[in-house]
Amino acid sequence: KVNQYDTASIETRLRGDGCTIVPFEPGADVYIVNSCTVTDRADAESRQLARRARRFNPRARVIVTGCFAQVDPQRAAIPEVDHVVGLNRLPDLLRAVRGDLGAGERIVADDLRTARQVKTLGAEAFTGQTRAFLKIQEGCDLFCTFCIVPFARGRSRSVPPRQVLEQLHMLAARGFQEVV
């Protein structure tokens, strides 16, 4: 659900920047792989999607973002990928889409364990869905043996209640009758 929300936030910002969102198939100018890293298989699928994007259009810009890009940016930076952008770096992701990141900025990621606020907000586009998602908290403080969430998303931090209400009102105004 968190990745779905992040994808919707990215789509909303891209549309706001004048980009046209197209299906993940041949012909796109830019491919964004919003990766997961829950399992090694998820990492492999993200790399596979990046390779497929490069085959679809060798001249396209291929960008990997999401949890895999955040946790292991070096492994996400396969030759087919132009840029790896970690979580909570939406302005850098937009710069990568526009081609404004330089060669020295192939990998852009921070250590989220010190993050103090949730930066990925404002999702308005939930393509093909009748319900909207709203992120009100991100990260986790528990550091369970088997879990990667604290490393991928950082420590637990919440969206201020006033911002949550503003987001709920905005989603209701856009016609969503259910918010998760």
Sequence and secondary structure as in RCSB ss.txt:
>XXXX:A:sequence
KVNQYDTASIETRLRGDGCTIVPFEPGADVYIVNSCTVTDRADAESRQLARRARRFNPRARVIVTGCFAQVDPQR
AAIPEVDHVVGLNRLPDLLRAVRGDLGAGERIVADDLRTARQVKTLGAEAFTGQTRAFLKIQEGCDLFCTFCIVP
FARGRSRSVPPRQVLEQLHMLAARGFQEVV
>XXXX:A:secstr
 HHHHHHHHHHHHHHHTT     SSTT SEEEEEE  SSHHHHHHHHHHHHHHHHH TTSEEEEEEHHHHH HHH
H  TT SEEE TT HHHHHHHHHT S GGGSEE   GGG  S         TT SSB    EE  S   TT  HH
HHH S EE  HHHHHHHHHHHHHTT S B 
